[in-house]
Amino acid sequence: MAPEGYVEYKRREFCKDVKCPIQLELNKQTEGSPTYEQTRQKCGAACLYTTWQFHHWLIEKGYLILKPKASSEK
């Protein structure tokens, strides 16, 4: 849940924005179909982008990475 006044990152927003070729292929398929799931596996096994690229994209788009304070950290 996002704090008031903020929006959460939407699933695959980065992939769609950078026009990832795997995401473009997924857009042509029916979500949940065997072909879709097979294509989606490519993302988990061999993403074409790095964590660094994703992290910097988040910063450029104004996203904040938040973590709730643990109840023991008062």
Buried (B, 14 or more C-beta within 10 A) or exposed (E): EEEEEEEEEEEBBBBBEBEBEBBEBBEEBEEEEEEBEEBBEBBEEEBEEEEEEBEEBBEEEEBEEEEEEEEEEE
